[in-house]
Structure formats: C-alpha cells, structure tokens
Amino acid sequence: MHAPGPQVEDHMTVDVAMSVLIGARVPHLLLQDEDGRCAGLVTRAQLSAHRGGSWYSNRTRLRDIPLDRGPFTSSVAVLSEAEDAMRDRTLDVSPVIDEHGYALGVLALTP
C-alpha cells in the first residue's frame, strides 16, 4: 500500500484536476465527497480521454465523468482477496478506506 497522495474534492473541474496531477507529478488523484470521504479515483488517462471528447466542457466536474467509484478496498481486507477483486474489475490501483470511508492509502497491483 502506498500513501494516498493528493486528494481533491469531486466538484473540482477536469481542467483544474489535470493541472493538479501534472503539478504533483502523480498518476492519479483520490476524490473526496463533501464530507471528506473517498468518492473515487481518477487517472491522468481518464482525464485526458474526457478532455478529448466532443462532450467536453471546461466546466465539467470530476463527479460528472465516468470513473471508479467503488467498492473500494477495506483496510481489513485480506491482501490476496483484494488483489483478486482488483483483477476482476481490471483495476491497477484501488483506494484503501477505513470503516468510515476515509482514504488511508492506495493499493497498487504490480505487473
């Protein structure tokens, strides 16, 4: 498990989120809802794909684009089961959350 890295609110625009990703030099951002709980994970590839679409607007919010919104990996999950669940959902990374839904870190599959 890695540190969660930058966390942003899900009402942030796609353009601002891309700037945060580039500035922080990270491959993904964790999204928080209005209560600070983990609401999803978005990657640079997802943001780039969205910005290239005909539906793109510079006012589009992160909460309005398709991205992984869970279920997320529980902090009490057995590692092998968490890895199997990620592979089944074809995820390379998954937020690890506590019992209240707050992000503790990110679980990443190694090739």
C-alpha positions in Angstrom: 0.0 0.0 0.0 1.2 3.5 -0.9 0.3 6.8 0.7 -3.0 8.2 -0.7 -1.3 11.1 -2.4 -3.2 14.2 -3.4 -6.9 14.2 -2.6 -9.3 16.7 -4.2 -13.0 17.4 -3.9 -15.2 15.8 -6.5 -16.7 19.1 -7.5 -13.3 20.3 -9.0 -13.3 20.8 -12.7 -11.5 18.4 -15.0 -9.1 21.1 -16.1 -8.1 22.0 -12.6 -7.7 18.3 -11.7 -5.4 17.8 -14.7 -3.3 20.8 -13.5 -3.0 19.3 -10.0 -2.0 15.9 -11.5 0.7 17.5 -13.6 1.9 19.8 -10.9 2.1 17.0 -8.3 3.6 14.6 -10.8 1.3 11.8 -9.7 -0.6 9.2 -11.8 -3.9 9.6 -10.1 -6.0 11.6 -7.7 -8.3 10.5 -5.0 -11.7 12.2 -4.9 -13.4 13.3 -1.8 -17.1 13.9 -1.3 -18.4 16.9 0.7 -17.8 15.0 4.0 -14.1 14.2 3.1 -14.9 10.5 2.4 -13.4 8.7 -0.6 -15.6 9.2 -3.6 -13.4 7.8 -6.3 -10.1 7.6 -8.1 -9.3 9.3 -11.3 -6.2 8.8 -13.5 -4.4 11.1 -16.0 -5.5 8.8 -18.8 -9.2 9.2 -17.8 -8.9 12.9 -17.6 -7.1 13.1 -21.0 -9.7 10.9 -22.6 -12.5 13.0 -21.3 -10.9 16.3 -22.4 -10.6 14.9 -25.9 -14.3 14.0 -26.3 -16.8 16.0 -28.2 -18.9 16.4 -25.0 -16.0 18.2 -23.2 -16.7 21.5 -21.4 -14.2 23.4 -19.3 -16.9 23.5 -16.6 -17.2 19.7 -16.4 -16.8 18.5 -12.8 -15.0 15.3 -11.7 -18.2 13.9 -10.3 -19.8 14.1 -13.8 -17.3 11.9 -15.6 -17.1 8.1 -15.6 -14.5 6.8 -13.1 -14.1 4.1 -10.4 -16.4 4.9 -7.6 -16.0 1.7 -5.7 -16.4 -0.6 -3.9 -13.0 0.3 -2.5 -10.6 -1.9 -0.7 -11.3 -2.2 3.1 -8.4 -1.7 5.5 -9.2 -5.1 7.0 -9.3 -6.9 3.6 -7.1 -9.9 3.1 -4.5 -8.9 0.6 -5.0 -11.8 -1.8 -8.8 -11.2 -1.9 -8.2 -7.5 -2.5 -5.8 -8.3 -5.4 -8.3 -10.8 -6.9 -11.1 -8.2 -6.7 -8.9 -5.6 -8.4 -8.0 -8.1 -11.2 -11.7 -9.0 -11.7 -12.6 -5.3 -12.1 -9.4 -4.7 -14.2 -8.1 -2.0 -11.8 -4.4 -1.3 -11.4 -5.0 0.8 -8.2 -7.7 0.9 -5.6 -8.2 3.3 -2.7 -7.9 1.7 0.7 -10.5 3.0 3.1 -11.2 2.8 6.8 -14.6 1.7 8.3 -15.9 5.3 7.9 -15.0 5.6 4.2 -11.9 7.8 4.6 -8.9 7.1 2.4 -5.8 5.6 4.2 -3.8 4.8 1.1 -3.8 3.2 -2.3 -3.2 -0.5 -3.2 -1.4 -1.0 -6.5 -1.0 -4.2 -8.4 2.5 -5.0 -9.6 2.9 -6.5 -13.1 
